[in-house]
Amino acid sequence: MARKFFSTLLFIVISLSLLLAGCHLYELPGEHQSESIEPRPSIPNLSPSPTFCTGWHCEINGTVSAEPAEPTNQLASETVTLSQISWCSPTSGKKDTQLDEDGKFSFDVYIHDTDSFNIYVDIEGYQAEKIQFGGFDCLYCHCPPIKIILEAKE
């Protein structure tokens, strides 16, 4: 019993000596401490946005047409605006694109599941239209095509 006690005590003393020597709180024989203390390297400024963002490179696409929605009633060359709100996506911000001759539009974006999207169409003679959805609606690039039907101003 006494032998086990002294073995345990010896183990604790050796462990603490090594711990203190590693922390430089205890000076081992033959070592001498330096008079000058070197400053620790400064911690770099942390950026409010991370250097990584888990998500997907996707395409958000759709069509814009005037009431009634018929293939011959598309609005070519008009502007569609996408606003992406994201804490980390490199494509966040506002972007404009033009409708093609079939009234189709598309935006290449990097989607994170917490992103918010607004698609805005404001064409003279029609009521403005705004579509809102989130990155969660487009997980793994499964964004449904967006269909915007504009109504004429009265």
PEVENUR-V265504 format. One record per helix or strand of 2 or more residues. SS is the DSSP state (H for helix, E for strand). FROM is the first residue (numbers start at 1). LEN is the number of residues. If there is no record, write none. Layout:
BEGIN
SS/FROM/LEN
SS/FROM/LEN
END
This chain:
BEGIN
H/2/21
E/56/11
E/79/7
E/93/6
E/104/8
E/116/6
E/129/6
H/135/7
E/146/5
END
